[in-house]
Amino acid sequence: MIEDARSTDAIEAVDANLGGWLPLFERFDGCRMEEIHGCTRWMSSTPLPMFNGVLGEPKASDVSAAMDEILEPFEADGVPLIWVTRGQDLMNEPLAQRGFEIDRTLAMTMDLSDLVEPPVPDEVEVRRVDDDPAALRMAVEIGLITGGFPAEATDPMLLGMERFPDRDGLLTYLAWMEGVPVAASLLFLGAGVAGIYNVGTLEGYRGRGLGTLVTTAALAAGKAAGYRVAVLQSSEMGESIYRRIGFEGWFDYTFAVRMGGA
């Protein structure tokens, strides 16, 4: 386990924990995963971003040519994909030129000994739902659609989670308000840290602290499992919430999505 949230090991573990998701995509029938020009490229039979993508920055003297080679099989079939890099500005313009929509997220870490769990209001229930198929589906769908992915990604995501080699390391949380499922989060225990993902609150229920509740519930589970450091990638909208919980920011990622061939 990584002990110090401000250490180089902890900051690098943001990358390692994110990369730990790749085995999920390898579980899809017909998935191809390979290293090319220093990047990891994966393709599956599910024509959605996230299930097809690239992780990393090309290690080549001609970055533009390397990018074209990396993208060639996606473009041949018009496959939507996501390209994730550490937010190097040199990648943003060529990605935009190739039809990607660019978003930035902030890599953050937290010392879990600083975690303070807020009280849960009487009208709210928050619990882990991995053993409840109907609630798990709701949580996964909320996490995906509030993150900008289509609802059609829910079924393949559930399948990938079911086949994940360390399923016990994925913990899913759902919040209900007056019986309505409204917010969700996912915890991934890997690379010596507790990673927070897919935090989202449905529109109409935001601004009520529900995102904080599902996040701190997941963080508390990571702490109870013996982890000392938590990591995440925050959107601009979520950054202030995570800072209030106790996270610090370190560097930017670029999350670039293209919904079909160039």
Backbone as CSV, one residue per row, in Angstrom:
resi,resn,N_x,N_y,N_z,CA_x,CA_y,CA_z,C_x,C_y,C_z
1,MET,0.837,-1.192,0.000,0.000,0.000,0.000,0.883,1.258,0.000
2,ILE,0.463,2.272,-0.729,1.158,3.549,-0.713,0.710,4.328,0.523
3,GLU,1.667,4.920,1.223,1.395,5.509,2.527,1.206,7.024,2.489
4,ASP,1.886,7.717,1.582,1.932,9.180,1.603,1.232,9.743,0.372
5,ALA,0.144,10.468,0.568,-0.652,10.980,-0.539,0.076,12.041,-1.346
6,ARG,1.138,12.624,-0.791,1.877,13.667,-1.509,3.171,13.135,-2.126
7,SER,3.409,11.858,-2.018,4.646,11.282,-2.528,4.576,11.107,-4.045
8,THR,5.764,10.975,-4.659,5.818,10.688,-6.088,5.096,9.390,-6.399
9,ASP,5.238,8.392,-5.520,4.561,7.111,-5.743,3.051,7.290,-5.807
10,ALA,2.498,8.120,-4.926,1.050,8.336,-4.905,0.587,9.050,-6.166
11,ILE,1.336,10.055,-6.583,0.952,10.824,-7.762,1.030,9.947,-9.013
12,GLU,2.072,9.117,-9.103,2.181,8.206,-10.241,1.110,7.120,-10.182
13,ALA,0.624,6.802,-8.983,-0.398,5.767,-8.841,-1.740,6.195,-9.422
14,VAL,-1.945,7.510,-9.642,-3.150,7.940,-10.344,-3.166,7.308,-11.736
15,ASP,-2.003,7.342,-12.410,-1.864,6.681,-13.712,-2.073,5.175,-13.597
16,ALA,-1.408,4.569,-12.618,-1.438,3.112,-12.494,-2.845,2.607,-12.170
17,ASN,-3.557,3.319,-11.309,-4.916,2.913,-10.968,-5.831,3.055,-12.182
18,LEU,-5.671,4.136,-12.935,-6.463,4.321,-14.153,-6.165,3.210,-15.159
19,GLY,-4.885,2.888,-15.336,-4.514,1.819,-16.248,-4.989,0.455,-15.803
20,GLY,-5.271,0.317,-14.511,-5.767,-0.945,-13.987,-7.142,-1.326,-14.489
21,TRP,-7.833,-0.370,-15.162,-9.132,-0.672,-15.766,-9.003,-1.451,-17.064
22,LEU,-7.830,-1.443,-17.687,-7.702,-2.050,-19.009,-8.092,-3.529,-19.050
23,PRO,-7.798,-4.330,-18.008,-8.246,-5.732,-18.066,-9.750,-5.899,-18.215
24,LEU,-10.530,-4.876,-17.804,-11.979,-4.960,-17.993,-12.314,-5.078,-19.479
25,PHE,-11.635,-4.288,-20.310,-11.937,-4.298,-21.740,-11.393,-5.555,-22.410
26,GLU,-10.335,-6.130,-21.856,-9.780,-7.361,-22.412,-10.760,-8.522,-22.302
27,ARG,-11.749,-8.406,-21.413,-12.705,-9.501,-21.190,-13.792,-9.541,-22.250
28,PHE,-13.830,-8.575,-23.153,-14.851,-8.584,-24.194,-14.426,-9.495,-25.333
29,ASP,-15.397,-10.233,-25.859,-15.109,-11.136,-26.974,-14.555,-10.346,-28.152
30,GLY,-13.479,-10.836,-28.705,-12.893,-10.200,-29.870,-12.081,-8.958,-29.578
31,CYS,-11.834,-8.666,-28.299,-11.061,-7.472,-27.969,-9.617,-7.636,-28.435
32,ARG,-9.073,-6.572,-29.012,-7.670,-6.522,-29.388,-7.006,-5.423,-28.577
33,MET,-5.940,-5.790,-27.876,-5.199,-4.810,-27.089,-3.727,-4.951,-27.424
34,GLU,-3.087,-3.811,-27.682,-1.692,-3.869,-28.089,-0.982,-2.572,-27.741
35,GLU,0.336,-2.661,-27.672,1.180,-1.495,-27.459,1.663,-0.999,-28.824
36,ILE,1.546,0.310,-29.047,1.982,0.886,-30.305,2.487,2.304,-30.063
37,HIS,3.703,2.571,-30.446,4.330,3.884,-30.271,4.247,4.368,-28.820
38,GLY,4.395,3.445,-27.880,4.371,3.817,-26.476,2.992,3.999,-25.884
39,CYS,1.950,3.773,-26.667,0.564,3.889,-26.199,-0.070,2.502,-26.117
40,THR,-1.105,2.381,-25.293,-1.925,1.173,-25.263,-3.185,1.437,-26.083
41,ARG,-3.429,0.584,-27.060,-4.610,0.710,-27.915,-5.495,-0.505,-27.723
42,TRP,-6.797,-0.280,-27.537,-7.712,-1.408,-27.422,-8.945,-1.170,-28.293
43,MET,-9.458,-2.269,-28.858,-10.661,-2.238,-29.674,-11.540,-3.421,-29.301
44,SER,-12.834,-3.201,-29.244,-13.763,-4.286,-28.935,-14.909,-4.261,-29.930
45,SER,-15.807,-5.227,-29.787,-16.971,-5.296,-30.663,-18.086,-4.362,-30.212
46,THR,-17.873,-3.633,-29.113,-18.861,-2.678,-28.610,-18.531,-1.298,-29.174
47,PRO,-19.339,-0.756,-30.084,-18.992,0.481,-30.793,-19.295,1.736,-29.978
48,LEU,-18.622,1.855,-28.846,-18.798,3.005,-27.972,-17.441,3.463,-27.452
49,PRO,-17.289,4.783,-27.202,-16.068,5.224,-26.535,-15.941,4.530,-25.181
50,MET,-14.756,4.458,-24.672,-14.372,3.765,-23.460,-14.107,2.299,-23.742
51,PHE,-14.951,1.637,-24.527,-14.722,0.252,-24.901,-13.766,0.145,-26.098
52,ASN,-13.403,1.302,-26.620,-12.401,1.421,-27.678,-11.589,2.668,-27.368
53,GLY,-10.267,2.559,-27.370,-9.526,3.747,-27.006,-8.028,3.604,-27.050
54,VAL,-7.386,4.690,-26.615,-5.929,4.791,-26.572,-5.555,5.446,-25.255
55,LEU,-4.505,4.922,-24.627,-4.001,5.491,-23.383,-2.530,5.822,-23.576
56,GLY,-2.182,7.096,-23.372,-0.785,7.488,-23.432,-0.484,8.480,-24.526
57,GLU,0.790,8.884,-24.609,1.273,9.824,-25.612,2.264,9.092,-26.510
58,PRO,2.192,9.304,-27.826,3.120,8.619,-28.738,4.574,8.967,-28.432
59,LYS,5.410,7.944,-28.416,6.853,8.131,-28.267,7.469,7.977,-29.651
60,ALA,7.513,9.070,-30.374,7.997,9.028,-31.753,8.513,10.398,-32.130
61,SER,9.449,10.443,-33.057,9.980,11.728,-33.522,8.922,12.494,-34.307
62,ASP,8.049,11.771,-35.002,6.945,12.380,-35.747,5.641,11.990,-35.066
63,VAL,5.200,12.832,-34.112,4.011,12.516,-33.317,2.775,12.433,-34.201
64,SER,2.659,13.330,-35.172,1.478,13.343,-36.035,1.350,12.043,-36.822
65,ALA,2.447,11.578,-37.390,2.407,10.323,-38.147,2.091,9.150,-37.232
66,ALA,2.644,9.175,-36.015,2.371,8.100,-35.059,0.894,8.086,-34.689
67,MET,0.302,9.268,-34.481,-1.119,9.332,-34.154,-1.963,8.754,-35.281
68,ASP,-1.616,9.086,-36.516,-2.374,8.556,-37.648,-2.296,7.031,-37.703
69,GLU,-1.125,6.494,-37.424,-0.981,5.039,-37.431,-1.787,4.407,-36.306
70,ILE,-1.757,5.033,-35.129,-2.521,4.516,-33.987,-4.024,4.520,-34.290
71,LEU,-4.490,5.564,-34.953,-5.926,5.731,-35.206,-6.431,4.953,-36.414
72,GLU,-5.533,4.441,-37.214,-5.924,3.825,-38.486,-7.027,2.772,-38.353
73,PRO,-6.926,1.791,-37.431,-7.990,0.775,-37.387,-9.327,1.317,-36.911
74,PHE,-9.332,2.352,-36.066,-10.590,2.965,-35.646,-11.244,3.669,-36.842
75,GLU,-10.427,4.380,-37.623,-10.964,5.141,-38.744,-11.459,4.217,-39.856
76,ALA,-10.793,3.089,-40.021,-11.198,2.159,-41.082,-12.624,1.677,-40.888
77,ASP,-13.033,1.513,-39.612,-14.372,1.001,-39.313,-15.299,2.060,-38.725
78,GLY,-14.836,3.312,-38.644,-15.666,4.373,-38.074,-16.002,4.145,-36.615
79,VAL,-15.045,3.629,-35.839,-15.306,3.240,-34.449,-15.150,4.437,-33.508
80,PRO,-16.143,4.744,-32.669,-15.989,5.780,-31.651,-14.918,5.363,-30.640
81,LEU,-14.213,6.342,-30.099,-13.160,5.992,-29.145,-12.868,7.150,-28.210
82,ILE,-12.108,6.818,-27.159,-11.592,7.806,-26.216,-10.076,7.716,-26.223
83,TRP,-9.425,8.874,-26.166,-7.958,8.916,-26.066,-7.626,9.669,-24.781
84,VAL,-6.913,9.006,-23.879,-6.569,9.588,-22.579,-5.065,9.803,-22.528
85,THR,-4.671,11.029,-22.226,-3.259,11.354,-22.058,-3.099,12.242,-20.837
86,ARG,-1.890,12.287,-20.306,-1.602,13.368,-19.380,-1.699,14.652,-20.186
87,GLY,-2.343,15.669,-19.632,-2.760,16.835,-20.401,-1.648,17.643,-21.025
88,GLN,-0.897,17.023,-21.900,0.151,17.740,-22.607,-0.479,18.564,-23.719
89,ASP,-0.200,19.854,-23.718,-0.819,20.738,-24.696,-0.471,20.350,-26.129
90,LEU,0.672,19.726,-26.322,1.069,19.365,-27.682,0.127,18.329,-28.290
91,MET,-0.640,17.602,-27.448,-1.574,16.608,-27.968,-2.934,17.207,-28.302
92,ASN,-3.287,18.326,-27.680,-4.648,18.831,-27.813,-4.989,19.274,-29.231
93,GLU,-4.106,20.042,-29.850,-4.399,20.533,-31.198,-4.493,19.402,-32.215
94,PRO,-3.526,18.469,-32.244,-3.668,17.367,-33.217,-4.878,16.481,-32.946
95,LEU,-5.268,16.304,-31.692,-6.478,15.542,-31.410,-7.710,16.289,-31.916
96,ALA,-7.768,17.596,-31.675,-8.894,18.395,-32.160,-8.955,18.378,-33.683
97,GLN,-7.804,18.438,-34.331,-7.771,18.402,-35.796,-8.306,17.081,-36.341
98,ARG,-8.223,16.038,-35.532,-8.700,14.720,-35.949,-10.120,14.440,-35.463
99,GLY,-10.824,15.478,-35.056,-12.246,15.350,-34.749,-12.587,15.006,-33.318
100,PHE,-11.614,15.088,-32.414,-11.880,14.775,-31.011,-12.398,16.006,-30.274
101,GLU,-13.308,15.757,-29.341,-13.723,16.794,-28.390,-12.845,16.666,-27.159
102,ILE,-12.247,17.778,-26.747,-11.234,17.770,-25.695,-11.846,18.170,-24.361
103,ASP,-11.551,17.392,-23.326,-11.946,17.740,-21.962,-10.725,17.555,-21.073
104,ARG,-10.655,18.351,-20.017,-9.533,18.256,-19.096,-10.034,17.792,-17.736
105,THR,-9.277,16.918,-17.097,-9.587,16.512,-15.732,-8.325,16.632,-14.899
106,LEU,-8.490,16.824,-13.618,-7.384,17.059,-12.698,-7.097,15.807,-11.888
107,ALA,-5.848,15.346,-11.921,-5.429,14.213,-11.093,-5.274,14.686,-9.649
108,MET,-5.920,13.972,-8.721,-5.934,14.388,-7.318,-5.636,13.196,-6.408
109,THR,-5.054,13.477,-5.241,-4.806,12.449,-4.233,-5.273,12.953,-2.874
110,MET,-5.492,11.995,-1.962,-5.965,12.336,-0.618,-5.434,11.346,0.388
111,ASP,-5.067,11.832,1.557,-4.712,10.994,2.696,-6.008,10.563,3.386
112,LEU,-6.294,9.275,3.372,-7.570,8.800,3.918,-7.667,8.940,5.431
113,SER,-6.561,9.197,6.104,-6.650,9.462,7.540,-7.354,10.789,7.801
114,ASP,-7.447,11.641,6.776,-8.132,12.936,6.911,-9.622,12.855,6.589
115,LEU,-10.099,11.673,6.243,-11.495,11.547,5.821,-12.463,11.824,6.967
116,VAL,-13.415,12.696,6.693,-14.515,12.966,7.621,-15.809,12.663,6.876
117,GLU,-16.581,11.718,7.363,-17.835,11.359,6.702,-18.965,12.269,7.184
118,PRO,-19.637,12.958,6.263,-20.751,13.824,6.669,-21.951,12.997,7.093
119,PRO,-22.818,13.569,7.922,-24.037,12.840,8.303,-24.955,12.644,7.107
120,VAL,-25.644,11.513,7.087,-26.579,11.205,6.008,-27.973,11.651,6.438
121,PRO,-28.624,12.532,5.684,-29.975,12.987,6.054,-30.962,11.827,6.121
122,ASP,-32.016,12.012,6.875,-33.014,10.951,7.066,-33.646,10.510,5.753
123,GLU,-33.787,11.437,4.809,-34.463,11.097,3.552,-33.535,10.454,2.536
124,VAL,-32.264,10.250,2.906,-31.266,9.698,1.989,-30.763,8.356,2.514
125,GLU,-30.585,7.422,1.594,-29.947,6.136,1.901,-28.767,5.954,0.963
126,VAL,-27.615,5.567,1.506,-26.432,5.282,0.695,-25.931,3.900,1.078
127,ARG,-25.745,3.032,0.079,-25.208,1.713,0.397,-24.515,1.113,-0.816
128,ARG,-23.667,0.100,-0.540,-23.013,-0.642,-1.601,-24.036,-1.571,-2.246
129,VAL,-23.975,-1.688,-3.590,-25.036,-2.402,-4.307,-24.510,-3.516,-5.208
130,ASP,-23.279,-3.959,-5.016,-22.716,-4.969,-5.923,-23.452,-6.297,-5.871
131,ASP,-24.149,-6.589,-4.774,-24.904,-7.839,-4.654,-26.386,-7.668,-4.976
132,ASP,-26.751,-6.517,-5.525,-28.140,-6.219,-5.862,-28.183,-5.848,-7.347
133,PRO,-28.481,-6.801,-8.246,-28.367,-6.547,-9.687,-29.151,-5.333,-10.174
134,ALA,-30.368,-5.139,-9.681,-31.177,-4.010,-10.148,-30.567,-2.685,-9.703
135,ALA,-30.145,-2.618,-8.458,-29.543,-1.382,-7.945,-28.181,-1.138,-8.581
136,LEU,-27.426,-2.209,-8.824,-26.130,-2.065,-9.483,-26.311,-1.471,-10.874
137,ARG,-27.301,-1.943,-11.603,-27.577,-1.399,-12.938,-27.888,0.097,-12.846
138,MET,-28.702,0.484,-11.867,-29.035,1.901,-11.712,-27.783,2.724,-11.431
139,ALA,-26.926,2.209,-10.540,-25.717,2.943,-10.171,-24.782,3.104,-11.366
140,VAL,-24.583,2.033,-12.117,-23.696,2.095,-13.284,-24.247,3.064,-14.316
141,GLU,-25.554,3.016,-14.562,-26.147,3.910,-15.551,-26.024,5.370,-15.128
142,ILE,-26.263,5.658,-13.847,-26.122,7.040,-13.366,-24.686,7.517,-13.542
143,GLY,-23.730,6.675,-13.158,-22.332,7.056,-13.286,-21.931,7.327,-14.725
144,LEU,-22.458,6.547,-15.659,-22.098,6.710,-17.062,-22.768,7.938,-17.688
145,ILE,-24.081,8.064,-17.524,-24.770,9.150,-18.227,-24.391,10.515,-17.657
146,THR,-24.122,10.608,-16.362,-23.687,11.892,-15.811,-22.249,12.194,-16.208
147,GLY,-21.512,11.169,-16.647,-20.158,11.370,-17.142,-20.094,11.600,-18.634
148,GLY,-21.253,11.702,-19.282,-21.281,12.013,-20.705,-21.340,10.816,-21.622
149,PHE,-21.468,9.601,-21.074,-21.568,8.408,-21.912,-23.038,8.051,-22.133
150,PRO,-23.357,7.404,-23.246,-24.751,7.046,-23.509,-25.227,5.919,-22.603
151,ALA,-26.525,5.865,-22.375,-27.099,4.811,-21.534,-26.816,3.425,-22.102
152,GLU,-26.601,3.341,-23.444,-26.312,2.050,-24.062,-25.001,1.445,-23.566
153,ALA,-24.174,2.252,-22.913,-22.916,1.724,-22.368,-23.135,0.904,-21.101
154,THR,-24.336,0.942,-20.540,-24.578,0.273,-19.254,-24.395,-1.231,-19.348
155,ASP,-25.024,-1.870,-20.328,-24.928,-3.329,-20.435,-23.491,-3.806,-20.640
156,PRO,-22.742,-3.236,-21.593,-21.362,-3.698,-21.722,-20.505,-3.393,-20.501
157,MET,-20.776,-2.292,-19.823,-20.015,-1.990,-18.608,-20.297,-3.035,-17.536
158,LEU,-21.553,-3.411,-17.360,-21.904,-4.442,-16.383,-21.251,-5.775,-16.738
159,LEU,-21.229,-6.099,-18.020,-20.592,-7.337,-18.452,-19.091,-7.304,-18.150
160,GLY,-18.459,-6.173,-18.457,-17.036,-6.056,-18.174,-16.735,-6.164,-16.694
161,MET,-17.569,-5.558,-15.862,-17.379,-5.645,-14.412,-17.539,-7.084,-13.927
162,GLU,-18.522,-7.777,-14.490,-18.744,-9.175,-14.106,-17.534,-10.035,-14.436
163,ARG,-16.875,-9.750,-15.546,-15.732,-10.544,-15.989,-14.396,-10.024,-15.468
164,PHE,-14.418,-8.924,-14.758,-13.176,-8.300,-14.293,-12.389,-9.287,-13.433
165,PRO,-11.065,-9.402,-13.645,-10.293,-10.430,-12.934,-10.265,-10.256,-11.423
166,ASP,-10.444,-9.026,-10.922,-10.478,-8.789,-9.480,-11.793,-8.096,-9.141
167,ARG,-12.900,-8.808,-9.347,-14.222,-8.208,-9.147,-14.392,-7.693,-7.728
168,ASP,-13.787,-8.332,-6.736,-13.930,-7.874,-5.360,-13.291,-6.516,-5.130
169,GLY,-12.434,-6.085,-6.075,-11.799,-4.779,-5.952,-12.611,-3.649,-6.534
170,LEU,-13.805,-3.944,-7.059,-14.724,-2.929,-7.562,-15.904,-2.825,-6.607
171,LEU,-16.098,-1.659,-6.011,-17.171,-1.440,-5.043,-18.049,-0.307,-5.547
172,THR,-19.342,-0.585,-5.682,-20.266,0.362,-6.287,-21.257,0.867,-5.245
173,TYR,-21.476,2.192,-5.224,-22.355,2.807,-4.230,-23.467,3.581,-4.923
174,LEU,-24.639,3.514,-4.319,-25.819,4.194,-4.860,-26.517,4.938,-3.727
175,ALA,-26.972,6.153,-4.041,-27.745,6.953,-3.078,-29.175,7.102,-3.577
176,TRP,-30.108,6.913,-2.665,-31.524,7.158,-2.926,-31.961,8.385,-2.131
177,MET,-32.800,9.201,-2.719,-33.448,10.286,-1.981,-34.947,10.045,-2.030
178,GLU,-35.515,9.826,-0.868,-36.943,9.507,-0.746,-37.317,8.362,-1.686
179,GLY,-36.444,7.377,-1.752,-36.697,6.170,-2.528,-36.317,6.232,-3.985
180,VAL,-35.843,7.380,-4.459,-35.471,7.541,-5.874,-33.950,7.437,-6.002
181,PRO,-33.424,6.541,-6.874,-31.971,6.463,-7.062,-31.459,7.700,-7.786
182,VAL,-30.501,8.415,-7.172,-30.144,9.735,-7.703,-28.644,9.989,-7.840
183,ALA,-27.786,9.205,-7.188,-26.347,9.478,-7.246,-25.583,8.174,-7.074
184,ALA,-24.371,8.126,-7.639,-23.607,6.890,-7.605,-22.114,7.183,-7.617
185,SER,-21.344,6.176,-7.200,-19.884,6.240,-7.271,-19.349,4.822,-7.384
186,LEU,-18.083,4.719,-7.793,-17.433,3.421,-7.910,-16.022,3.532,-7.360
187,LEU,-15.621,2.551,-6.574,-14.281,2.498,-5.994,-13.522,1.344,-6.621
188,PHE,-12.291,1.622,-7.080,-11.427,0.583,-7.631,-10.171,0.509,-6.780
189,LEU,-9.957,-0.637,-6.138,-8.791,-0.859,-5.291,-7.696,-1.493,-6.133
190,GLY,-6.656,-0.722,-6.409,-5.580,-1.242,-7.249,-4.381,-0.322,-7.250
191,ALA,-3.212,-0.868,-7.543,-1.945,-0.111,-7.600,-1.613,0.509,-6.254
192,GLY,-2.102,-0.105,-5.169,-1.771,0.376,-3.837,-2.576,1.562,-3.362
193,VAL,-3.626,1.945,-4.125,-4.445,3.097,-3.770,-5.916,2.779,-4.009
194,ALA,-6.782,3.631,-3.440,-8.229,3.516,-3.628,-8.657,4.566,-4.646
195,GLY,-9.111,4.118,-5.824,-9.470,5.040,-6.903,-10.968,5.281,-6.975
196,ILE,-11.350,6.540,-7.056,-12.755,6.923,-7.158,-13.097,7.201,-8.621
197,TYR,-14.190,6.611,-9.098,-14.615,6.773,-10.490,-16.138,6.895,-10.568
198,ASN,-16.609,7.371,-11.724,-18.037,7.360,-12.077,-18.922,7.985,-11.003
199,VAL,-18.428,9.065,-10.399,-19.262,9.802,-9.447,-20.214,10.688,-10.233
200,GLY,-21.485,10.606,-9.918,-22.448,11.441,-10.624,-23.755,11.554,-9.878
201,THR,-24.399,12.699,-10.044,-25.727,12.951,-9.467,-26.654,13.396,-10.578
202,LEU,-27.830,12.827,-10.625,-28.780,13.188,-11.669,-29.164,14.657,-11.572
203,GLU,-29.331,15.257,-12.760,-29.761,16.648,-12.811,-31.108,16.772,-12.098
204,GLY,-31.255,17.832,-11.351,-32.455,18.029,-10.542,-32.235,17.661,-9.088
205,TYR,-31.170,16.910,-8.826,-30.832,16.535,-7.447,-29.456,17.050,-7.043
206,ARG,-28.836,17.864,-7.902,-27.503,18.369,-7.608,-27.569,19.523,-6.610
207,GLY,-26.428,19.780,-5.985,-26.363,20.859,-5.010,-26.901,20.476,-3.646
208,ARG,-27.140,19.194,-3.407,-27.678,18.746,-2.119,-26.689,17.872,-1.346
209,GLY,-25.449,17.812,-1.826,-24.431,17.034,-1.122,-24.454,15.558,-1.399
210,LEU,-25.219,15.122,-2.398,-25.337,13.690,-2.670,-24.049,13.123,-3.272
211,GLY,-23.389,13.918,-4.125,-22.112,13.480,-4.666,-21.076,13.287,-3.576
212,THR,-21.099,14.169,-2.603,-20.182,14.029,-1.460,-20.488,12.759,-0.679
213,LEU,-21.760,12.457,-0.501,-22.141,11.277,0.289,-21.701,9.982,-0.379
214,VAL,-21.923,9.866,-1.693,-21.521,8.610,-2.349,-19.999,8.511,-2.455
215,THR,-19.322,9.660,-2.572,-17.861,9.644,-2.624,-17.276,9.252,-1.274
216,THR,-17.746,9.852,-0.201,-17.174,9.549,1.110,-17.531,8.133,1.564
217,ALA,-18.683,7.608,1.136,-19.012,6.214,1.454,-17.998,5.275,0.817
218,ALA,-17.641,5.542,-0.445,-16.647,4.724,-1.134,-15.269,4.891,-0.495
219,LEU,-14.908,6.118,-0.160,-13.616,6.364,0.478,-13.523,5.653,1.825
220,ALA,-14.604,5.656,2.584,-14.607,4.976,3.879,-14.381,3.480,3.709
221,ALA,-14.938,2.917,2.637,-14.719,1.488,2.362,-13.260,1.223,2.029
222,GLY,-12.643,2.119,1.250,-11.227,1.965,0.951,-10.376,2.056,2.207
223,LYS,-10.704,2.988,3.062,-9.975,3.134,4.328,-10.145,1.891,5.190
224,ALA,-11.362,1.369,5.261,-11.618,0.166,6.060,-10.871,-1.044,5.516
225,ALA,-10.595,-1.035,4.204,-9.857,-2.146,3.588,-8.350,-2.008,3.787
226,GLY,-7.916,-0.942,4.458,-6.503,-0.778,4.767,-5.744,0.163,3.865
227,TYR,-6.434,0.838,2.962,-5.754,1.762,2.054,-5.548,3.107,2.749
228,ARG,-4.396,3.727,2.470,-4.042,4.996,3.089,-4.239,6.175,2.145
229,VAL,-4.227,5.910,0.841,-4.264,6.990,-0.152,-5.403,6.741,-1.133
230,ALA,-6.152,7.808,-1.441,-7.185,7.756,-2.468,-6.767,8.622,-3.643
231,VAL,-7.211,8.247,-4.846,-6.895,9.008,-6.054,-8.157,9.150,-6.896
232,LEU,-8.163,10.166,-7.757,-9.255,10.339,-8.707,-8.837,11.322,-9.788
233,GLN,-9.688,11.406,-10.836,-9.552,12.430,-11.866,-10.830,13.260,-11.827
234,SER,-10.686,14.548,-11.542,-11.856,15.391,-11.319,-12.180,16.270,-12.503
235,SER,-13.466,16.360,-12.819,-13.935,17.368,-13.758,-13.876,18.733,-13.080
236,GLU,-14.009,19.780,-13.895,-14.023,21.138,-13.334,-15.186,21.298,-12.368
237,MET,-16.339,20.687,-12.693,-17.514,20.812,-11.840,-17.299,20.150,-10.480
238,GLY,-16.553,19.042,-10.452,-16.397,18.318,-9.199,-15.222,18.752,-8.356
239,GLU,-14.314,19.569,-8.914,-13.062,19.863,-8.213,-13.286,20.486,-6.842
240,SER,-14.174,21.457,-6.737,-14.372,22.126,-5.447,-14.919,21.157,-4.399
241,ILE,-15.759,20.218,-4.848,-16.301,19.216,-3.923,-15.176,18.340,-3.391
242,TYR,-14.303,17.876,-4.283,-13.223,16.984,-3.850,-12.219,17.706,-2.966
243,ARG,-11.976,18.978,-3.234,-11.064,19.725,-2.371,-11.645,19.863,-0.964
244,ARG,-12.953,20.060,-0.877,-13.576,20.147,0.457,-13.461,18.822,1.203
245,ILE,-13.516,17.713,0.479,-13.378,16.405,1.119,-11.952,16.194,1.622
246,GLY,-10.961,16.792,0.909,-9.573,16.656,1.354,-8.578,16.307,0.264
247,PHE,-9.010,16.302,-1.008,-8.118,15.983,-2.120,-7.272,17.193,-2.509
248,GLU,-6.074,16.900,-3.019,-5.194,17.911,-3.596,-4.947,17.590,-5.060
249,GLY,-4.801,18.630,-5.900,-4.579,18.432,-7.322,-3.113,18.490,-7.698
250,TRP,-2.743,17.723,-8.767,-1.340,17.618,-9.151,-1.072,17.878,-10.620
251,PHE,-1.814,17.264,-11.505,-1.582,17.475,-12.933,-2.872,17.195,-13.693
252,ASP,-2.906,17.652,-14.946,-4.096,17.481,-15.782,-3.989,16.256,-16.680
253,TYR,-5.144,15.657,-16.913,-5.307,14.685,-17.989,-6.100,15.344,-19.116
254,THR,-5.865,14.871,-20.319,-6.747,15.150,-21.438,-7.596,13.915,-21.701
255,PHE,-8.909,14.070,-21.677,-9.840,13.018,-22.076,-10.473,13.494,-23.380
256,ALA,-10.111,12.856,-24.482,-10.576,13.263,-25.806,-11.487,12.178,-26.379
257,VAL,-12.675,12.563,-26.806,-13.660,11.601,-27.307,-14.009,11.945,-28.755
258,ARG,-14.098,10.901,-29.570,-14.564,11.061,-30.950,-15.651,10.014,-31.193
259,MET,-16.776,10.458,-31.717,-17.934,9.574,-31.844,-18.007,8.834,-33.171
260,GLY,-16.931,8.763,-33.896,-16.909,7.994,-35.141,-15.631,8.278,-35.897
261,GLY,-15.504,7.732,-37.094,-14.301,7.957,-37.886,-14.148,9.408,-38.277
262,ALA,-12.911,9.797,-38.584,-12.644,11.185,-38.966,-13.289,11.518,-40.310
